[in-house]
Amino acid sequence: MLELLNQAGRRVTGPRRRVLDALGTAPTPLTARALAALAGTSVASTYRALGLLVELGMVSEVPEVAAEPEEADGRARCYALCSATGHHHHFVCRSCRATLEITCEALERALADLERGTGLTVEHHELLLRGLCPNCHTKHGAP
């Protein structure tokens, strides 16, 4: 991960390193405040580091993770370390709150079809899927 910063011509500062380390140990996405506490950085330094890391695609910003979508207020943002490179989406398990990275060529083709059929120009999109991950699906005996 640190090499990606160097490749982008960015320095590996103490706060950036600590934020990446903290995200690497976090079992679920964290708010900036929770991440700052875990990383031992100021909230301002954490937001600056996160801004760059999101821009570089090293970290994803997802809506607040709650057991049920209606429990989240929709305003809080959480951050998770990305292992996928390039464009991808996220799946959040409502039981264990794991965040999984998803790539789907069929979805990207469907969006291209949407553009062609409507004349829209989609410049950016984010998709957040919620449900049960395979482990929780098995544990809960969901159909």
N, CA, C and O of each residue as an XYZ file, in Angstrom:
572
protein
N       0.812     -1.204      0.000
C       0.000      0.000      0.000
C       0.857      1.269      0.000
O       0.582      2.220     -0.732
N       1.879      1.264      0.820
C       2.719      2.461      0.903
C       3.407      2.738     -0.424
O       3.672      3.891     -0.767
N       3.692      1.681     -1.167
C       4.326      1.864     -2.474
C       3.409      2.620     -3.434
O       3.889      3.371     -4.283
N       2.086      2.429     -3.307
C       1.141      3.142     -4.163
C       1.230      4.642     -3.930
O       1.092      5.424     -4.870
N       1.458      5.048     -2.688
C       1.645      6.476     -2.399
C       2.884      6.992     -3.120
O       2.851      8.044     -3.757
N       3.965      6.245     -3.014
C       5.209      6.645     -3.680
C       5.018      6.712     -5.189
O       5.486      7.654     -5.829
N       4.341      5.730     -5.764
C       4.113      5.706     -7.210
C       3.290      6.906     -7.664
O       3.453      7.395     -8.782
N       2.413      7.372     -6.794
C       1.585      8.537     -7.116
C       2.328      9.844     -6.853
O       1.770     10.927     -7.024
N       3.583      9.736     -6.438
C       4.368     10.939     -6.162
C       4.019     11.597     -4.846
O       4.270     12.788     -4.657
N       3.440     10.830     -3.929
C       3.032     11.354     -2.612
C       3.945     10.794     -1.542
O       4.389      9.648     -1.621
N       4.217     11.609     -0.550
C       5.062     11.171      0.561
C       4.300     10.243      1.497
O       3.080     10.331      1.634
N       5.040      9.366      2.127
C       4.470      8.494      3.154
C       4.702      9.216      4.485
O       5.751      9.075      5.112
N       3.707      9.983      4.892
C       3.814     10.730      6.148
C       3.378      9.848      7.304
O       2.761      8.802      7.105
N       3.703     10.277      8.503
C       3.294      9.530      9.700
C       1.789      9.328      9.777
O       1.338      8.200      9.972
N       0.989     10.399      9.629
C      -0.463     10.212      9.699
C      -1.000      9.276      8.609
O      -1.887      8.465      8.875
N      -0.470      9.384      7.389
C      -0.934      8.505      6.311
C      -0.608      7.052      6.641
O      -1.437      6.165      6.442
N       0.579      6.817      7.135
C       0.975      5.455      7.499
C       0.095      4.920      8.627
O      -0.366      3.780      8.567
N      -0.141      5.738      9.655
C      -0.949      5.277     10.792
C      -2.407      5.033     10.388
O      -3.034      4.086     10.862
N      -2.944      5.889      9.514
C      -4.318      5.687      9.045
C      -4.412      4.388      8.247
O      -5.343      3.608      8.447
N      -3.464      4.151      7.350
C      -3.466      2.897      6.589
C      -3.311      1.684      7.495
O      -3.995      0.678      7.309
N      -2.416      1.772      8.472
C      -2.227      0.661      9.411
C      -3.506      0.376     10.194
O      -3.891     -0.780     10.368
N      -4.161      1.439     10.667
C      -5.389      1.269     11.443
C      -6.492      0.662     10.579
O      -7.215     -0.224     11.033
N      -6.625      1.131      9.343
C      -7.634      0.556      8.458
C      -7.338     -0.910      8.165
O      -8.255     -1.715      8.005
N      -6.057     -1.251      8.095
C      -5.670     -2.631      7.834
C      -6.042     -3.580      8.958
O      -6.209     -4.778      8.729
N      -6.174     -3.060     10.165
C      -6.530     -3.909     11.303
C      -8.017     -3.854     11.647
O      -8.499     -4.662     12.440
N      -8.737     -2.919     11.063
C     -10.155     -2.744     11.390
C     -10.992     -3.850     10.750
O     -10.863     -4.101      9.552
N     -11.846     -4.511     11.526
C     -12.672     -5.582     10.973
C     -13.836     -5.070     10.123
O     -14.366     -5.801      9.286
N     -14.231     -3.819     10.338
C     -15.329     -3.213      9.588
C     -14.941     -1.778      9.245
O     -13.995     -1.246      9.827
N     -15.647     -1.142      8.316
C     -15.360      0.262      8.010
C     -15.523      1.139      9.251
O     -16.351      0.861     10.119
N     -14.723      2.195      9.319
C     -14.725      3.094     10.472
C     -15.050      4.519     10.062
O     -14.747      4.938      8.944
N     -15.668      5.263     10.973
C     -15.839      6.690     10.744
C     -14.480      7.358     10.902
O     -13.557      6.776     11.472
N     -14.361      8.567     10.400
C     -13.093      9.292     10.512
C     -12.709      9.499     11.975
O     -11.534      9.396     12.328
N     -13.677      9.788     12.815
C     -13.382     10.002     14.245
C     -12.892      8.721     14.911
O     -11.927      8.744     15.674
N     -13.550      7.615     14.626
C     -13.119      6.331     15.196
C     -11.740      5.959     14.664
O     -10.906      5.428     15.397
N     -11.511      6.237     13.405
C     -10.220      5.943     12.791
C      -9.117      6.801     13.401
O      -8.015      6.313     13.653
N      -9.409      8.075     13.639
C      -8.423      8.969     14.265
C      -8.037      8.455     15.644
O      -6.862      8.468     16.010
N      -9.025      8.002     16.406
C      -8.744      7.468     17.744
C      -7.883      6.208     17.657
O      -6.941      6.044     18.432
N      -8.198      5.333     16.729
C      -7.448      4.096     16.567
C      -6.034      4.355     16.049
O      -5.081      3.698     16.468
N      -5.907      5.317     15.135
C      -4.610      5.611     14.520
C      -3.739      6.523     15.377
O      -2.533      6.624     15.150
N      -4.342      7.186     16.358
C      -3.583      8.131     17.179
C      -3.231      9.398     16.416
O      -2.183     10.002     16.645
N      -4.118      9.798     15.504
C      -3.921     11.018     14.729
C      -5.039     11.996     15.043
O      -6.083     11.608     15.567
N      -4.821     13.259     14.724
C      -5.889     14.237     14.922
C      -6.986     13.973     13.889
O      -6.743     13.354     12.853
N      -8.179     14.443     14.183
C      -9.289     14.265     13.251
C      -8.980     14.995     11.944
O      -9.263     14.478     10.863
N      -8.400     16.193     12.037
C      -8.068     16.960     10.830
C      -7.042     16.211      9.974
O      -7.209     16.112      8.758
N      -5.991     15.688     10.592
C      -4.984     14.923      9.844
C      -5.588     13.673      9.235
O      -5.230     13.282      8.124
N      -6.499     13.050      9.954
C      -7.156     11.847      9.464
C      -7.992     12.167      8.231
O      -7.940     11.436      7.242
N      -8.763     13.253      8.279
C      -9.562     13.644      7.118
C      -8.673     13.976      5.917
O      -9.001     13.613      4.788
N      -7.559     14.658      6.150
C      -6.652     14.977      5.046
C      -6.077     13.700      4.434
O      -6.030     13.556      3.212
N      -5.642     12.780      5.289
C      -5.103     11.509      4.792
C      -6.176     10.734      4.040
O      -5.911     10.195      2.965
N      -7.373     10.673      4.588
C      -8.459      9.940      3.941
C      -8.811     10.546      2.585
O      -9.066      9.817      1.626
N      -8.826     11.861      2.502
C      -9.129     12.520      1.234
C      -8.182     12.065      0.140
O      -8.612     11.744     -0.968
N      -6.894     12.036      0.450
C      -5.902     11.599     -0.526
C      -6.044     10.114     -0.824
O      -5.998      9.710     -1.985
N      -6.216      9.303      0.201
C      -6.294      7.849      0.019
C      -7.529      7.445     -0.787
O      -7.479      6.498     -1.573
N      -8.628      8.159     -0.593
C      -9.834      7.906     -1.388
C      -9.576      8.323     -2.834
O      -9.922      7.595     -3.765
N      -8.973      9.484     -3.021
C      -8.659      9.979     -4.366
C      -7.778      8.991     -5.136
O      -7.958      8.797     -6.338
N      -6.833      8.375     -4.440
C      -5.920      7.419     -5.070
C      -6.524      6.026     -5.219
O      -5.905      5.148     -5.820
N      -7.732      5.810     -4.678
C      -8.393      4.514     -4.785
C      -7.888      3.476     -3.804
O      -8.179      2.289     -3.953
N      -7.142      3.902     -2.812
C      -6.606      2.970     -1.822
C      -7.614      2.692     -0.711
O      -7.559      1.659     -0.045
N      -8.531      3.631     -0.529
C      -9.540      3.543      0.520
C     -10.878      3.862     -0.116
O     -10.973      4.734     -0.979
N     -11.916      3.152      0.313
C     -13.271      3.431     -0.160
C     -14.067      4.117      0.926
O     -13.916      3.837      2.115
N     -14.907      5.012      0.490
C     -15.817      5.718      1.378
C     -17.196      5.098      1.172
O     -17.717      5.078      0.057
N     -17.777      4.595      2.253
C     -19.088      3.953      2.172
C     -20.011      4.591      3.203
O     -19.543      5.138      4.201
N     -21.326      4.523      2.965
C     -22.241      5.041      3.982
C     -22.059      4.298      5.301
O     -21.534      3.185      5.340
N     -22.498      4.927      6.359
C     -22.395      4.323      7.681
C     -22.932      2.902      7.647
O     -23.990      2.645      7.072
N     -22.209      1.989      8.257
C     -22.612      0.592      8.282
C     -23.450      0.360      9.531
O     -22.987      0.584     10.650
N     -24.669     -0.086      9.336
C     -25.558     -0.406     10.454
C     -26.167     -1.775     10.176
O     -26.216     -2.229      9.033
N     -26.623     -2.416     11.227
C     -27.202     -3.750     11.070
C     -28.390     -3.715     10.107
O     -28.580     -4.649      9.328
N     -29.161     -2.686     10.152
C     -30.292     -2.509      9.245
C     -30.166     -1.129      8.611
O     -29.821     -0.170      9.302
N     -30.438     -1.003      7.310
C     -30.261      0.279      6.636
C     -30.991      1.441      7.304
O     -30.492      2.567      7.303
N     -32.168      1.179      7.872
C     -32.915      2.263      8.493
C     -32.280      2.756      9.800
O     -32.654      3.814     10.305
N     -31.324      1.997     10.349
C     -30.644      2.423     11.572
C     -29.580      3.478     11.291
O     -29.225      4.239     12.191
N     -29.075      3.540     10.092
C     -28.046      4.521      9.742
C     -28.726      5.837      9.416
O     -29.817      5.857      8.845
N     -28.080      6.934      9.780
C     -28.696      8.227      9.497
C     -28.401      8.716      8.084
O     -28.934      9.744      7.665
N     -27.564      7.998      7.348
C     -27.313      8.334      5.959
C     -26.295      9.431      5.745
O     -25.878      9.667      4.611
N     -25.884     10.107      6.805
C     -24.940     11.206      6.658
C     -23.520     10.790      6.987
O     -22.569     11.273      6.373
N     -23.374      9.901      7.949
C     -22.029      9.496      8.365
C     -21.382      8.667      7.266
O     -22.032      7.846      6.620
N     -20.113      8.895      7.073
C     -19.350      8.128      6.099
C     -18.338      7.287      6.846
O     -17.779      7.711      7.857
N     -18.114      6.099      6.339
C     -17.125      5.200      6.910
C     -16.088      4.892      5.847
O     -16.326      5.072      4.653
N     -14.939      4.426      6.298
C     -13.818      4.210      5.397
C     -13.278      2.800      5.572
O     -13.163      2.289      6.686
N     -12.950      2.184      4.439
C     -12.419      0.821      4.437
C     -11.253      0.751      3.467
O     -11.265      1.385      2.411
N     -10.261     -0.017      3.833
C      -9.107     -0.244      2.975
C      -9.539     -1.082      1.778
O     -10.259     -2.068      1.936
N      -9.106     -0.698      0.594
C      -9.472     -1.428     -0.626
C      -8.323     -2.319     -1.063
O      -7.165     -1.903     -1.098
N      -8.666     -3.532     -1.389
C      -7.658     -4.408     -1.978
C      -7.859     -4.484     -3.484
O      -6.930     -4.818     -4.219
N      -9.070     -4.176     -3.947
C      -9.356     -4.187     -5.380
C      -8.766     -2.935     -6.022
O      -8.803     -1.846     -5.449
N      -8.232     -3.113     -7.203
C      -7.760     -1.953     -7.940
C      -8.785     -1.639     -9.012
O      -9.483     -2.529     -9.497
N      -8.869     -0.406     -9.367
C      -9.836      0.001    -10.376
C     -11.225      0.153     -9.797
O     -11.433      0.067     -8.587
N     -12.166      0.380    -10.689
C     -13.545      0.645    -10.290
C     -14.178     -0.600     -9.679
O     -14.065     -1.697    -10.225
N     -14.844     -0.420     -8.542
C     -15.544     -1.527     -7.904
C     -16.638     -0.980     -7.002
O     -16.718      0.225     -6.762
N     -17.468     -1.867     -6.512
C     -18.575     -1.520     -5.628
C     -18.396     -2.282     -4.324
O     -17.429     -3.024     -4.152
N     -19.346     -2.088     -3.403
C     -19.223     -2.723     -2.094
C     -20.514     -3.426     -1.699
O     -21.617     -3.009     -2.053
N     -20.331     -4.498     -0.958
C     -21.416     -5.250     -0.343
C     -21.170     -5.215      1.159
O     -20.068     -5.517      1.615
N     -22.205     -4.844      1.939
C     -22.083     -4.784      3.393
C     -23.026     -5.809      4.001
O     -24.230     -5.794      3.745
N     -22.460     -6.702      4.811
C     -23.262     -7.722      5.477
C     -24.011     -7.085      6.657
O     -23.407     -6.419      7.498
N     -25.309     -7.295      6.707
C     -26.113     -6.697      7.784
C     -25.910     -7.397      9.118
O     -26.289     -6.862     10.160
N     -25.317     -8.588      9.100
C     -25.108     -9.328     10.334
C     -23.721     -9.070     10.920
O     -23.604     -8.558     12.034
N     -22.679     -9.418     10.185
C     -21.316     -9.270     10.725
C     -20.677     -7.940     10.340
O     -19.601     -7.598     10.832
N     -21.339     -7.192      9.463
C     -20.899     -5.873      9.004
C     -19.620     -5.911      8.161
O     -18.968     -4.883      7.978
N     -19.270     -7.064      7.661
C     -18.119     -7.159      6.761
C     -18.417     -6.366      5.497
O     -19.558     -6.323      5.038
N     -17.398     -5.747      4.942
C     -17.532     -5.024      3.684
C     -16.705     -5.749      2.637
O     -15.495     -5.916      2.789
N     -17.363     -6.173      1.583
C     -16.713     -6.922      0.511
C     -16.663     -6.065     -0.744
O     -17.593     -5.314     -1.038
N     -15.568     -6.187     -1.475
C     -15.429     -5.454     -2.730
C     -15.987     -6.299     -3.863
O     -15.703     -7.494     -3.954
N     -16.779     -5.681     -4.721
C     -17.470     -6.382     -5.796
C     -17.137     -5.720     -7.134
O     -17.233     -4.500     -7.271
N     -16.753     -6.515     -8.100
C     -16.649     -6.038     -9.475
C     -17.626     -6.858    -10.305
O     -17.786     -8.059    -10.085
N     -18.280     -6.200    -11.265
C     -19.289     -6.895    -12.048
C     -19.358     -6.283    -13.448
O     -19.897     -5.193    -13.640
N     -18.808     -7.000    -14.406
C     -18.824     -6.520    -15.797
C     -20.249     -6.377    -16.320
O     -20.536     -5.447    -17.074
N     -21.141     -7.277    -15.936
C     -22.528     -7.208    -16.410
C     -23.190     -5.907    -15.959
O     -23.943     -5.299    -16.720
N     -22.915     -5.477    -14.726
C     -23.463     -4.215    -14.233
C     -22.912     -3.045    -15.041
O     -23.662     -2.142    -15.410
N     -21.630     -3.051    -15.313
C     -21.028     -1.958    -16.073
C     -21.594     -1.919    -17.494
O     -21.805     -0.839    -18.046
N     -21.843     -3.093    -18.091
C     -22.458     -3.133    -19.428
C     -23.887     -2.604    -19.372
O     -24.328     -1.901    -20.281
N     -24.618     -2.946    -18.292
C     -25.995     -2.450    -18.146
C     -26.012     -0.924    -18.036
O     -26.899     -0.274    -18.588
N     -25.057     -0.362    -17.339
C     -24.988      1.098    -17.236
C     -24.648      1.733    -18.582
O     -25.170      2.797    -18.915
N     -23.783      1.092    -19.351
C     -23.476      1.591    -20.697
C     -24.720      1.517    -21.581
O     -24.961      2.424    -22.378
N     -25.516      0.447    -21.453
C     -26.774      0.323    -22.195
C     -27.738      1.429    -21.777
O     -28.429      1.998    -22.622
N     -27.789      1.734    -20.495
C     -28.632      2.810    -19.981
C     -28.249      4.136    -20.634
O     -29.116      4.896    -21.066
N     -26.967      4.404    -20.701
C     -26.511      5.639    -21.343
C     -26.949      5.698    -22.801
O     -27.480      6.711    -23.257
N     -26.725      4.611    -23.525
C     -27.091      4.581    -24.944
C     -28.596      4.746    -25.133
O     -29.041      5.445    -26.043
N     -29.370      4.106    -24.275
C     -30.825      4.143    -24.422
C     -31.489      5.428    -23.987
O     -32.588      5.749    -24.440
N     -30.827      6.171    -23.106
C     -31.455      7.381    -22.556
C     -30.776      8.672    -22.975
O     -31.338      9.757    -22.823
N     -29.568      8.553    -23.504
C     -28.818      9.766    -23.837
C     -28.119     10.381    -22.633
O     -27.486     11.431    -22.744
N     -28.236      9.722    -21.477
C     -27.557     10.210    -20.275
C     -26.055      9.997    -20.411
O     -25.600      9.120    -21.145
N     -25.302     10.808    -19.695
C     -23.868     10.588    -19.587
C     -23.569     10.372    -18.114
O     -23.562     11.324    -17.333
N     -23.323      9.137    -17.735
C     -23.013      8.805    -16.348
C     -21.520      9.058    -16.150
O     -20.683      8.381    -16.748
N     -21.198     10.029    -15.313
C     -19.794     10.371    -15.083
C     -19.196      9.631    -13.898
O     -17.984      9.430    -13.831
N     -20.040      9.230    -12.974
C     -19.575      8.509    -11.790
C     -20.770      7.788    -11.191
O     -21.894      8.289    -11.233
N     -20.526      6.625    -10.640
C     -21.591      5.931     -9.924
C     -20.988      5.116     -8.790
O     -19.836      4.685     -8.843
N     -21.801      4.920     -7.770
C     -21.428      4.105     -6.621
C     -22.595      3.187     -6.334
O     -23.753      3.600     -6.390
N     -22.292      1.965     -6.033
C     -23.339      1.008     -5.714
C     -22.984      0.346     -4.398
O     -21.885     -0.183     -4.234
N     -23.916      0.377     -3.464
C     -23.726     -0.295     -2.185
C     -24.818     -1.345     -2.063
O     -26.007     -1.025     -2.051
N     -24.407     -2.584     -1.974
C     -25.326     -3.698     -1.808
C     -25.335     -4.098     -0.340
O     -24.292     -4.090      0.314
N     -26.504     -4.445      0.179
C     -26.627     -4.876      1.570
C     -27.342     -6.214      1.607
O     -28.214     -6.491      0.783
N     -26.967     -7.029      2.561
C     -27.606     -8.330      2.723
C     -26.762     -9.188      3.635
O     -26.131     -8.680      4.562
N     -26.746    -10.480      3.384
C     -25.967    -11.415      4.186
C     -24.807    -11.957      3.367
O     -24.983    -12.374      2.222
N     -23.621    -11.949      3.960
C     -22.462    -12.558      3.313
C     -22.661    -14.080      3.341
O     -23.525    -14.569      4.068
N     -21.882    -14.825      2.569
C     -22.061    -16.285      2.535
C     -21.970    -16.946      3.921
O     -22.745    -17.857      4.214
N     -21.032    -16.500      4.778
C     -20.903    -17.109      6.111
C     -22.137    -16.852      6.964
O     -22.644    -17.769      7.612
N     -22.625    -15.620      6.972
C     -23.815    -15.311      7.787
C     -25.064    -15.935      7.191
O     -25.967    -16.333      7.926
N     -25.127    -16.026      5.890
C     -26.252    -16.683      5.226
C     -26.367    -18.132      5.712
O     -27.462    -18.611      6.005
N     -25.240    -18.812      5.792
C     -25.209    -20.191      6.272
C     -25.578    -20.274      7.753
O     -26.364    -21.134      8.150
N     -25.009    -19.376      8.577
C     -25.277    -19.364     10.019
C     -26.744    -19.117     10.329
O     -27.319    -19.760     11.207
N     -27.349    -18.175      9.597
C     -28.732    -17.783      9.877
C     -29.729    -18.675      9.180
O     -30.931    -18.566      9.422
N     -29.253    -19.561      8.314
C     -30.152    -20.479      7.620
C     -31.116    -19.769      6.700
O     -32.233    -20.239      6.482
N     -30.695    -18.636      6.157
C     -31.574    -17.905      5.247
C     -31.780    -18.722      3.970
O     -30.897    -19.471      3.554
N     -32.953    -18.568      3.355
C     -33.234    -19.342      2.132
C     -32.352    -18.929      0.981
O     -32.465    -19.483     -0.113
